[in-house]
Amino acid sequence: MFAVVKTGGKQYKVAQGDTFQVEKLDAEAGKSIDLNEVLMLCDNGKVTMGAPFVAGASVTAEVVAQERTGKLIIFKKKRRQNYRRKFNHRQSFTVLKVTAIKAK
């Protein structure tokens, strides 16, 4: 059984036991959260599509960690203008582990 869930403006295909990264969620490590925006469910070849979401379906996941990506360097330059700018950025994300997929 797998599901397609939407969180943080992105879609993820998940199955039970999968670990995946999503945009930062407000939850501490070890807590359990429900992802209610399920777009599609597939159970042994039986596919259920939502319009836009599958009614009564949810994915329960455990928050494994709150982490940050590696440093990204943003460098802007305009040639022959003596214009140079250097910025850094680290994006925060949440690591989730799927514990259960519930249909209606």
N, C-alpha and C positions, 0 to 999 in steps of 0.2 A: 504494500500500500504506500502510495506517495501522494503528496499534495503540493499545490502551487500557492504560496502565500505572498501577500503584499505587505511590506513594512518599509518605512523610510522612503517611499516613492519608488521602490524597486521590487522586483518579483524574484522569488527563490523557489526552486524545486527541492523539496525536502522529503525524507523518509525517516522512519523511526530509528533513532540512534545516530543520525547525522549531526555533525558539528559544522556550523557556518557562521560567518561574520555579517552583521547588519549595522546600519547607522546607529549611533549612540542612543540607547534607551535608558530611562531613569529607573534603574533597578540595581540592587547590590548583588554581588556574586553569591550564588547559592540559592537565590530566590527563584520561584517559578512564575512564569508569565504565560498568558493566553494570547495567541495571535488569532483574532476572529475574522480577519479579512482573507478568507480562503477563496481563491478564484477557481480552483479545480481540484477534484478528488479522483483518484484512480485506485480501485480496489479489485485486484485480480482480473483485470481487463474491463471492468465495468467503470466507465468514465462518467463523472457528474460535473457538468459545467455550471458555473454561476452566472447570474445576470444582475449585477456584476459579481455578487458573492454567493457562495453556496449557503443556503439557509440552515442554521443549526450546526454548522461544521466549525471546528476550531482545532488549532494545533497548540499543544502544551509544550513549553520548552523551559529548560533550566538555564539560568544565566551562569556561564562558566567564568567569565572574566570581563572586566572593563579595561581596554587597552588602547594604545595609540600607535599609529603607523610610523614608519621611519620618516626622517626629515626630508621634505621636498624643498628644493631650492628654486625660487622664482627669480629670474634675472632679466631685467629689461634694459635695452640699450638702443640708442638712436645714433647711428654712425655720423661722425663729423660734427656732433652737436654737444659733446662733452656731457652726455646724459647717460647715467648708469644708476640703476636701482637694484638692490639685492634684498629679497625677502625670504623668510623661512615659513614653513607651514607643517603642522602635524595634525592629522585628522583623527578624532576619537571614534572608536567603534566598540561594539558589544559582541562577544562570542557566545552563541547559544547552542545548546544541545537538545535535540528533539526527544521528548520522553513519551509523548502519545499523540496520535492523530484520531480525533473523534468526529464521526459523522453524526447526522441527526438522530 
